[in-house]
Amino acid sequence: MISFAGKWFAPDFPFMNRMLAVFLVTLALAVIVSLVLPARTDQNRTVTADVDYRTSTGFNIAGLGVILILAALYATWW
């Protein structure tokens, strides 16, 4: 909606600049709304203290393989 208004009222404003302006306006609105509205403490919160974030050795080796293949492709055709 903000981008459409920018296109309507300033049609000569470049697209990428308009996207930056829309992002900054949206960010400012989000900050204002989060500061104005009180925080709700009765929400159901997710507890992640007991979650294990380690990955398996096979996953790590496969990830390294993907990175090496992509690096070789970029080095070859960049």
MOPAC internal coordinates of N, CA, C and O (Angstrom, degrees):
PM7 1SCF
backbone

  N    0.0000 0     0.00 0     0.00 0    0    0    0
  C    1.4383 1     0.00 0     0.00 0    1    0    0
  C    1.5238 1   110.69 1     0.00 0    2    1    0
  O    1.2310 1   120.81 1   138.49 1    3    2    1
  N    1.3371 1   116.06 1   -41.51 1    3    2    1
  C    1.4630 1   119.77 1   179.90 1    5    3    2
  C    1.5168 1   109.88 1   -67.30 1    6    5    3
  O    1.2310 1   119.80 1   140.47 1    7    6    5
  N    1.3254 1   117.99 1   -39.53 1    7    6    5
  C    1.4626 1   121.22 1   179.28 1    9    7    6
  C    1.5292 1   110.90 1   -65.81 1   10    9    7
  O    1.2310 1   120.65 1   139.90 1   11   10    9
  N    1.3285 1   116.36 1   -40.10 1   11   10    9
  C    1.4703 1   119.43 1   177.50 1   13   11   10
  C    1.5157 1   111.07 1   -62.92 1   14   13   11
  O    1.2310 1   120.53 1   138.99 1   15   14   13
  N    1.3369 1   116.59 1   -41.01 1   15   14   13
  C    1.4687 1   119.76 1   177.75 1   17   15   14
  C    1.5188 1   110.32 1   -63.57 1   18   17   15
  O    1.2310 1   120.37 1   139.51 1   19   18   17
  N    1.3405 1   116.89 1   -40.49 1   19   18   17
  C    1.4608 1   119.84 1   177.26 1   21   19   18
  C    1.5137 1   111.98 1   -64.37 1   22   21   19
  O    1.2310 1   120.02 1   142.01 1   23   22   21
  N    1.3231 1   117.56 1   -37.99 1   23   22   21
  C    1.4688 1   120.76 1   178.05 1   25   23   22
  C    1.5227 1   110.50 1   -68.94 1   26   25   23
  O    1.2310 1   120.28 1   143.80 1   27   26   25
  N    1.3219 1   117.06 1   -36.20 1   27   26   25
  C    1.4545 1   121.50 1  -178.16 1   29   27   26
  C    1.5294 1   112.05 1   -71.57 1   30   29   27
  O    1.2310 1   120.42 1   135.12 1   31   30   29
  N    1.3485 1   116.80 1   -44.88 1   31   30   29
  C    1.4529 1   120.65 1  -174.23 1   33   31   30
  C    1.5279 1   113.14 1   -89.92 1   34   33   31
  O    1.2310 1   119.24 1   159.59 1   35   34   33
  N    1.3177 1   119.06 1   -20.41 1   35   34   33
  C    1.4662 1   122.24 1   178.64 1   37   35   34
  C    1.5240 1   108.90 1  -138.54 1   38   37   35
  O    1.2310 1   119.97 1  -106.20 1   39   38   37
  N    1.3287 1   117.67 1    73.80 1   39   38   37
  C    1.4704 1   119.76 1  -175.12 1   41   39   38
  C    1.5278 1   113.51 1   -67.27 1   42   41   39
  O    1.2310 1   119.37 1   160.12 1   43   42   41
  N    1.3322 1   118.81 1   -19.88 1   43   42   41
  C    1.4555 1   120.91 1  -179.53 1   45   43   42
  C    1.5266 1   113.27 1   -88.41 1   46   45   43
  O    1.2310 1   120.28 1   176.77 1   47   46   45
  N    1.3248 1   117.07 1    -3.23 1   47   46   45
  C    1.4584 1   121.68 1   179.65 1   49   47   46
  C    1.5266 1   108.19 1   -73.04 1   50   49   47
  O    1.2310 1   119.03 1   -55.05 1   51   50   49
  N    1.3371 1   119.45 1   124.95 1   51   50   49
  C    1.4711 1   121.43 1  -176.70 1   53   51   50
  C    1.5311 1   112.21 1   -58.99 1   54   53   51
  O    1.2310 1   121.78 1   -31.32 1   55   54   53
  N    1.3252 1   114.20 1   148.68 1   55   54   53
  C    1.4592 1   121.35 1  -174.37 1   57   55   54
  C    1.5252 1   112.47 1   -59.01 1   58   57   55
  O    1.2310 1   119.99 1   131.79 1   59   58   57
  N    1.3380 1   117.63 1   -48.21 1   59   58   57
  C    1.4641 1   120.64 1  -177.67 1   61   59   58
  C    1.5287 1   110.90 1   -65.05 1   62   61   59
  O    1.2310 1   119.92 1   142.51 1   63   62   61
  N    1.3128 1   117.76 1   -37.49 1   63   62   61
  C    1.4624 1   120.39 1   176.71 1   65   63   62
  C    1.5268 1   110.29 1   -66.20 1   66   65   63
  O    1.2310 1   120.57 1   141.89 1   67   66   65
  N    1.3307 1   116.51 1   -38.11 1   67   66   65
  C    1.4573 1   120.17 1   177.89 1   69   67   66
  C    1.5271 1   110.77 1   -65.18 1   70   69   67
  O    1.2310 1   120.34 1   141.85 1   71   70   69
  N    1.3386 1   116.95 1   -38.15 1   71   70   69
  C    1.4645 1   119.90 1   177.87 1   73   71   70
  C    1.5342 1   110.48 1   -64.34 1   74   73   71
  O    1.2310 1   119.99 1   141.78 1   75   74   73
  N    1.3212 1   117.62 1   -38.22 1   75   74   73
  C    1.4599 1   120.38 1   176.29 1   77   75   74
  C    1.5245 1   110.41 1   -64.50 1   78   77   75
  O    1.2310 1   120.53 1   135.74 1   79   78   77
  N    1.3224 1   116.59 1   -44.26 1   79   78   77
  C    1.4604 1   120.29 1   179.71 1   81   79   78
  C    1.5267 1   110.88 1   -63.00 1   82   81   79
  O    1.2310 1   120.01 1   138.10 1   83   82   81
  N    1.3172 1   117.58 1   -41.90 1   83   82   81
  C    1.4627 1   121.41 1   178.67 1   85   83   82
  C    1.5234 1   110.27 1   -64.24 1   86   85   83
  O    1.2310 1   120.29 1   138.35 1   87   86   85
  N    1.3205 1   117.06 1   -41.65 1   87   86   85
  C    1.4581 1   120.43 1   178.26 1   89   87   86
  C    1.5248 1   110.63 1   -61.60 1   90   89   87
  O    1.2310 1   120.15 1   133.52 1   91   90   89
  N    1.3329 1   117.31 1   -46.48 1   91   90   89
  C    1.4625 1   120.28 1  -178.43 1   93   91   90
  C    1.5282 1   111.77 1   -65.85 1   94   93   91
  O    1.2310 1   120.00 1   140.17 1   95   94   93
  N    1.3278 1   117.61 1   -39.83 1   95   94   93
  C    1.4683 1   120.59 1   178.00 1   97   95   94
  C    1.5314 1   110.04 1   -65.41 1   98   97   95
  O    1.2310 1   120.46 1   136.67 1   99   98   97
  N    1.3246 1   116.72 1   -43.33 1   99   98   97
  C    1.4550 1   120.62 1   179.59 1  101   99   98
  C    1.5322 1   110.83 1   -64.97 1  102  101   99
  O    1.2310 1   120.46 1   138.77 1  103  102  101
  N    1.3250 1   116.72 1   -41.23 1  103  102  101
  C    1.4619 1   120.71 1   177.41 1  105  103  102
  C    1.5260 1   110.77 1   -62.26 1  106  105  103
  O    1.2310 1   120.24 1   136.15 1  107  106  105
  N    1.3295 1   117.14 1   -43.85 1  107  106  105
  C    1.4678 1   120.78 1   178.59 1  109  107  106
  C    1.5228 1   110.84 1   -62.86 1  110  109  107
  O    1.2310 1   120.17 1   137.64 1  111  110  109
  N    1.3285 1   117.27 1   -42.36 1  111  110  109
  C    1.4689 1   120.29 1   177.77 1  113  111  110
  C    1.5259 1   111.51 1   -62.64 1  114  113  111
  O    1.2310 1   120.17 1   139.51 1  115  114  113
  N    1.3227 1   117.28 1   -40.49 1  115  114  113
  C    1.4699 1   120.54 1   179.52 1  117  115  114
  C    1.5263 1   110.79 1   -64.77 1  118  117  115
  O    1.2310 1   120.38 1   138.80 1  119  118  117
  N    1.3303 1   116.87 1   -41.20 1  119  118  117
  C    1.4643 1   120.09 1   178.95 1  121  119  118
  C    1.5276 1   109.99 1   -65.88 1  122  121  119
  O    1.2310 1   120.21 1   136.19 1  123  122  121
  N    1.3204 1   117.20 1   -43.81 1  123  122  121
  C    1.4727 1   120.49 1  -179.55 1  125  123  122
  C    1.5224 1   110.73 1   -62.50 1  126  125  123
  O    1.2310 1   120.26 1   134.30 1  127  126  125
  N    1.3216 1   117.11 1   -45.70 1  127  126  125
  C    1.4689 1   120.35 1  -179.15 1  129  127  126
  C    1.5232 1   110.65 1   -64.02 1  130  129  127
  O    1.2310 1   120.05 1   138.79 1  131  130  129
  N    1.3329 1   117.51 1   -41.21 1  131  130  129
  C    1.4653 1   119.29 1  -179.21 1  133  131  130
  C    1.5260 1   111.60 1   -69.40 1  134  133  131
  O    1.2310 1   119.49 1   151.95 1  135  134  133
  N    1.3155 1   118.58 1   -28.05 1  135  134  133
  C    1.4629 1   120.49 1   177.63 1  137  135  134
  C    1.5308 1   112.20 1   -81.51 1  138  137  135
  O    1.2310 1   120.21 1   147.92 1  139  138  137
  N    1.3296 1   117.20 1   -32.08 1  139  138  137
  C    1.4601 1   120.71 1  -177.47 1  141  139  138
  C    1.5249 1   111.42 1   -77.33 1  142  141  139
  O    1.2310 1   120.12 1   136.74 1  143  142  141
  N    1.3250 1   117.38 1   -43.26 1  143  142  141
  C    1.4591 1   120.81 1  -178.37 1  145  143  142
  C    1.5214 1   110.12 1   -78.28 1  146  145  143
  O    1.2310 1   120.04 1   -44.10 1  147  146  145
  N    1.3133 1   117.53 1   135.90 1  147  146  145
  C    1.4703 1   119.15 1   178.92 1  149  147  146
  C    1.5227 1   111.01 1   -70.83 1  150  149  147
  O    1.2310 1   121.10 1   -29.92 1  151  150  149
  N    1.3233 1   115.50 1   150.08 1  151  150  149
  C    1.4609 1   120.67 1   178.67 1  153  151  150
  C    1.5245 1   109.53 1   -72.90 1  154  153  151
  O    1.2310 1   120.51 1   -43.79 1  155  154  153
  N    1.3123 1   116.62 1   136.21 1  155  154  153
  C    1.4645 1   120.87 1   178.37 1  157  155  154
  C    1.5282 1   108.90 1   -91.51 1  158  157  155
  O    1.2310 1   120.83 1   -56.49 1  159  158  157
  N    1.3010 1   116.02 1   123.51 1  159  158  157
  C    1.4627 1   119.91 1   179.98 1  161  159  158
  C    1.5128 1   112.77 1   -94.68 1  162  161  159
  O    1.2310 1   120.06 1   170.95 1  163  162  161
  N    1.3201 1   117.49 1    -9.05 1  163  162  161
  C    1.4578 1   120.12 1  -177.82 1  165  163  162
  C    1.5261 1   112.56 1   -89.49 1  166  165  163
  O    1.2310 1   120.07 1  -169.92 1  167  166  165
  N    1.3153 1   117.47 1    10.08 1  167  166  165
  C    1.4552 1   120.01 1  -179.60 1  169  167  166
  C    1.5221 1   110.66 1   -72.58 1  170  169  167
  O    1.2310 1   121.45 1   -25.81 1  171  170  169
  N    1.3003 1   114.83 1   154.19 1  171  170  169
  C    1.4508 1   121.66 1   175.23 1  173  171  170
  C    1.5261 1   107.66 1   -78.92 1  174  173  171
  O    1.2310 1   119.49 1   -66.76 1  175  174  173
  N    1.2995 1   118.57 1   113.24 1  175  174  173
  C    1.4627 1   122.84 1  -176.32 1  177  175  174
  C    1.5281 1   109.74 1   -99.21 1  178  177  175
  O    1.2310 1   120.90 1   -36.58 1  179  178  177
  N    1.3116 1   115.88 1   143.42 1  179  178  177
  C    1.4524 1   121.99 1   177.56 1  181  179  178
  C    1.5193 1   108.96 1   -89.84 1  182  181  179
  O    1.2310 1   120.50 1   -50.56 1  183  182  181
  N    1.3044 1   116.65 1   129.44 1  183  182  181
  C    1.4578 1   121.79 1   179.40 1  185  183  182
  C    1.5239 1   108.10 1  -100.73 1  186  185  183
  O    1.2310 1   120.27 1   -57.65 1  187  186  185
  N    1.3333 1   117.09 1   122.35 1  187  186  185
  C    1.4630 1   120.99 1  -178.28 1  189  187  186
  C    1.5232 1   112.14 1  -114.49 1  190  189  187
  O    1.2310 1   119.99 1  -164.07 1  191  190  189
  N    1.3106 1   117.63 1    15.93 1  191  190  189
  C    1.4618 1   120.23 1  -177.73 1  193  191  190
  C    1.5319 1   111.63 1   -65.33 1  194  193  191
  O    1.2310 1   119.70 1   148.50 1  195  194  193
  N    1.3117 1   118.17 1   -31.50 1  195  194  193
  C    1.4592 1   120.60 1  -177.05 1  197  195  194
  C    1.5364 1   113.12 1   -98.58 1  198  197  195
  O    1.2310 1   119.87 1  -166.18 1  199  198  197
  N    1.3180 1   117.85 1    13.82 1  199  198  197
  C    1.4649 1   121.53 1  -179.80 1  201  199  198
  C    1.5275 1   108.95 1   -88.68 1  202  201  199
  O    1.2310 1   120.71 1   -45.00 1  203  202  201
  N    1.3155 1   116.24 1   135.00 1  203  202  201
  C    1.4619 1   121.96 1   178.56 1  205  203  202
  C    1.5246 1   108.82 1   -96.28 1  206  205  203
  O    1.2310 1   120.31 1   -61.76 1  207  206  205
  N    1.3341 1   117.01 1   118.24 1  207  206  205
  C    1.4586 1   121.47 1  -176.27 1  209  207  206
  C    1.5276 1   112.75 1   -99.11 1  210  209  207
  O    1.2310 1   119.63 1  -171.95 1  211  210  209
  N    1.3053 1   118.31 1     8.05 1  211  210  209
  C    1.4622 1   120.59 1   179.12 1  213  211  210
  C    1.5301 1   110.31 1   -70.38 1  214  213  211
  O    1.2310 1   121.21 1   -31.94 1  215  214  213
  N    1.3267 1   115.29 1   148.06 1  215  214  213
  C    1.4683 1   120.66 1   176.80 1  217  215  214
  C    1.5248 1   108.53 1  -109.33 1  218  217  215
  O    1.2310 1   121.30 1   -19.87 1  219  218  217
  N    1.3252 1   115.11 1   160.13 1  219  218  217
  C    1.4645 1   119.81 1  -177.80 1  221  219  218
  C    1.5261 1   110.45 1   -75.86 1  222  221  219
  O    1.2310 1   121.08 1   -17.34 1  223  222  221
  N    1.3121 1   115.55 1   162.66 1  223  222  221
  C    1.4637 1   121.00 1   179.49 1  225  223  222
  C    1.5284 1   110.88 1   -63.83 1  226  225  223
  O    1.2310 1   120.37 1   140.47 1  227  226  225
  N    1.3216 1   116.90 1   -39.53 1  227  226  225
  C    1.4657 1   120.19 1   178.45 1  229  227  226
  C    1.5207 1   112.30 1   -61.84 1  230  229  227
  O    1.2310 1   120.80 1   139.68 1  231  230  229
  N    1.3213 1   116.07 1   -40.32 1  231  230  229
  C    1.4642 1   120.19 1   178.01 1  233  231  230
  C    1.5230 1   110.39 1   -64.74 1  234  233  231
  O    1.2310 1   119.97 1   137.68 1  235  234  233
  N    1.3164 1   117.67 1   -42.32 1  235  234  233
  C    1.4640 1   121.14 1   179.95 1  237  235  234
  C    1.5312 1   111.37 1   -64.53 1  238  237  235
  O    1.2310 1   120.30 1   138.77 1  239  238  237
  N    1.3307 1   117.04 1   -41.23 1  239  238  237
  C    1.4687 1   120.69 1   178.56 1  241  239  238
  C    1.5240 1   110.26 1   -66.06 1  242  241  239
  O    1.2310 1   120.12 1   137.68 1  243  242  241
  N    1.3353 1   117.38 1   -42.32 1  243  242  241
  C    1.4710 1   120.35 1   178.55 1  245  243  242
  C    1.5260 1   110.58 1   -64.43 1  246  245  243
  O    1.2310 1   119.91 1   139.69 1  247  246  245
  N    1.3213 1   117.78 1   -40.31 1  247  246  245
  C    1.4616 1   120.82 1   177.53 1  249  247  246
  C    1.5183 1   111.64 1   -63.00 1  250  249  247
  O    1.2310 1   120.22 1   137.19 1  251  250  249
  N    1.3199 1   117.19 1   -42.81 1  251  250  249
  C    1.4605 1   121.10 1   177.05 1  253  251  250
  C    1.5248 1   110.31 1   -62.84 1  254  253  251
  O    1.2310 1   120.59 1   140.48 1  255  254  253
  N    1.3308 1   116.49 1   -39.52 1  255  254  253
  C    1.4661 1   119.94 1   177.54 1  257  255  254
  C    1.5178 1   112.23 1   -61.98 1  258  257  255
  O    1.2310 1   120.16 1   137.45 1  259  258  257
  N    1.3124 1   117.31 1   -42.55 1  259  258  257
  C    1.4690 1   121.08 1   178.04 1  261  259  258
  C    1.5229 1   110.34 1   -62.70 1  262  261  259
  O    1.2310 1   120.24 1   137.09 1  263  262  261
  N    1.3203 1   117.15 1   -42.91 1  263  262  261
  C    1.4647 1   120.56 1   179.09 1  265  263  262
  C    1.5233 1   111.03 1   -63.12 1  266  265  263
  O    1.2310 1   119.93 1   137.43 1  267  266  265
  N    1.3257 1   117.74 1   -42.57 1  267  266  265
  C    1.4622 1   120.56 1   179.39 1  269  267  266
  C    1.5267 1   111.70 1   -65.74 1  270  269  267
  O    1.2310 1   120.28 1   140.21 1  271  270  269
  N    1.3274 1   117.07 1   -39.79 1  271  270  269
  C    1.4670 1   120.08 1   177.74 1  273  271  270
  C    1.5202 1   110.68 1   -64.16 1  274  273  271
  O    1.2310 1   120.14 1   135.97 1  275  274  273
  N    1.3339 1   117.33 1   -44.03 1  275  274  273
  C    1.4632 1   120.08 1   178.48 1  277  275  274
  C    1.5183 1   111.33 1   -64.52 1  278  277  275
  O    1.2310 1   119.89 1   140.24 1  279  278  277
  N    1.3170 1   117.81 1   -39.76 1  279  278  277
  C    1.4704 1   120.55 1   178.20 1  281  279  278
  C    1.5166 1   110.14 1   -63.29 1  282  281  279
  O    1.2310 1   120.01 1   139.62 1  283  282  281
  N    1.3328 1   117.58 1   -40.38 1  283  282  281
  C    1.4756 1   120.65 1   178.39 1  285  283  282
  C    1.5240 1   110.75 1   -66.03 1  286  285  283
  O    1.2310 1   119.80 1   139.44 1  287  286  285
  N    1.3242 1   117.98 1   -40.56 1  287  286  285
  C    1.4658 1   120.46 1   178.55 1  289  287  286
  C    1.5311 1   111.19 1   -64.88 1  290  289  287
  O    1.2310 1   120.16 1   136.72 1  291  290  289
  N    1.3335 1   117.29 1   -43.28 1  291  290  289
  C    1.4547 1   120.06 1   178.51 1  293  291  290
  C    1.5188 1   111.17 1   -65.58 1  294  293  291
  O    1.2310 1   120.07 1   138.94 1  295  294  293
  N    1.3302 1   117.48 1   -41.06 1  295  294  293
  C    1.4714 1   120.61 1   179.68 1  297  295  294
  C    1.5152 1   110.75 1   -65.64 1  298  297  295
  O    1.2310 1   120.39 1   146.90 1  299  298  297
  N    1.3222 1   116.85 1   -33.10 1  299  298  297
  C    1.4730 1   119.85 1  -178.41 1  301  299  298
  C    1.5196 1   112.23 1   -75.86 1  302  301  299
  O    1.2310 1   119.77 1   134.50 1  303  302  301
  N    1.3224 1   118.05 1   -45.50 1  303  302  301
  C    1.4663 1   120.70 1  -171.57 1  305  303  302
  C    1.5100 1   115.40 1  -111.66 1  306  305  303
  O    1.2310 1   118.70 1  -166.54 1  307  306  305
  N    1.3023 1   120.08 1    13.46 1  307  306  305
  C    1.4804 1   119.44 1   179.53 1  309  307  306
  C    1.4890 1   110.06 1   -80.33 1  310  309  307
  O    1.2310 1   120.10 1   180.00 1  311  310  309

